Amino acid sequence: MMEENRTFGSFVREKRLEAGVNLRKLAELLDIAPAYMSDIENDHRYPPEKDKIYKIAESLRLSKEDTDLLFDLAGNNKKNSVSPDIADYIMENDKSRVALRIARDTGAGEKEWEKIIRILEGKDN
């Protein structure tokens, strides 16, 4: 779950510092200028493209949960945007779009989504 005041840039900075990676090194690993990396961390630029976000997660050795949060924060950074790691999946799968629209139109909430998740994980038939 995302904290309301948490941003993509602040999360990257937090995780970079926890990993003991300096800004210049992370920028080098991403093949971007340190000033550009600084702008990202200070929320002066939008998050980078999906491949660079994966590279950030890999470089900082983020857990799956933190990687998912990183993508959610990237999607949250732009109004009416979805997490970049799932956007292609949604657009390539007609049924996912149908399901999301039905959920929206019927007011599906946490309870309904939990059941769907259990079904997808094979824990509920």
C-alpha positions in Angstrom: 0.0 0.0 0.0 1.3 3.4 -0.9 1.8 6.2 1.6 0.2 9.4 0.3 3.3 11.6 0.7 5.7 9.0 -0.7 7.0 9.8 -4.2 9.0 7.8 -6.7 12.0 10.0 -6.2 12.0 9.9 -2.4 11.6 6.1 -2.5 14.5 5.7 -4.9 16.7 8.0 -2.7 15.6 6.1 0.5 16.4 2.7 -1.1 19.7 4.0 -2.6 20.9 5.2 0.7 19.9 2.0 2.4 21.9 0.0 -0.2 24.9 2.3 0.3 25.0 3.3 -3.4 25.9 6.9 -4.1 24.0 8.9 -6.6 26.8 9.0 -9.2 27.1 5.2 -9.1 23.4 4.7 -9.6 23.4 7.2 -12.5 26.3 5.3 -14.0 24.5 2.0 -13.7 21.5 3.5 -15.4 23.6 5.2 -18.1 22.2 8.6 -17.3 23.8 11.8 -16.1 24.1 12.3 -12.3 22.2 15.6 -12.6 19.3 13.7 -14.3 19.3 11.1 -11.5 19.3 14.0 -8.9 16.3 15.6 -10.7 14.4 12.2 -10.5 15.1 11.8 -6.8 14.0 15.4 -6.2 10.8 14.9 -8.2 11.8 17.5 -10.8 11.4 14.9 -13.6 9.1 12.1 -14.2 10.3 8.6 -13.5 12.3 7.0 -16.3 11.1 4.4 -18.7 10.2 0.9 -17.6 13.6 -0.7 -18.4 15.4 1.9 -16.3 13.0 1.3 -13.4 13.8 -2.4 -13.6 17.5 -1.5 -13.6 17.0 0.7 -10.5 15.3 -2.2 -8.7 18.1 -4.6 -9.8 20.9 -2.2 -8.9 19.5 -1.5 -5.4 18.6 -5.2 -4.9 15.0 -4.4 -4.1 12.6 -7.1 -3.0 9.6 -8.0 -5.2 7.4 -6.0 -2.9 9.6 -2.9 -3.1 9.9 -3.3 -6.9 6.2 -3.4 -7.2 5.9 -0.3 -5.0 8.5 1.4 -7.1 6.4 0.8 -10.3 3.2 1.9 -8.5 4.9 5.1 -7.4 6.1 5.7 -11.0 2.5 5.2 -12.3 1.1 7.4 -9.5 3.5 10.2 -10.6 1.5 10.9 -13.7 -2.2 11.6 -13.5 -4.3 8.9 -15.2 -1.3 6.5 -15.6 -0.9 3.0 -14.5 2.2 1.3 -13.2 4.6 0.9 -16.2 5.3 -2.8 -15.4 1.6 -3.7 -16.1 0.5 -1.2 -18.7 1.6 -3.4 -21.6 -0.1 -6.5 -20.1 -3.4 -4.6 -19.7 -3.3 -3.3 -23.2 -2.3 -6.6 -24.7 -5.1 -8.6 -22.9 -8.6 -7.7 -23.9 -10.1 -9.6 -21.0 -8.0 -7.7 -18.5 -9.5 -4.4 -19.7 -13.0 -5.9 -19.7 -12.5 -7.2 -16.1 -11.2 -3.8 -14.9 -14.1 -2.0 -16.4 -16.6 -4.4 -14.9 -14.9 -3.9 -11.5 -15.1 -0.2 -11.9 -18.7 -0.2 -13.0 -19.9 -2.5 -10.3 -17.9 -0.7 -7.6 -15.7 -3.7 -6.8 -13.7 -3.1 -3.6 -10.9 -4.7 -1.6 -13.1 -7.7 -0.7 -13.8 -8.5 -4.3 -10.2 -8.0 -5.4 -8.9 -10.2 -2.6 -11.2 -13.0 -3.9 -10.0 -12.5 -7.4 -6.4 -12.6 -6.3 -6.9 -15.8 -4.4 -8.5 -17.3 -7.5 -5.5 -16.2 -9.6 -3.1 -17.6 -7.1 -4.9 -20.9 -7.2 -5.9 -20.7 -3.6 -9.7 -20.5 -4.2 -11.7 -22.3 -6.8 
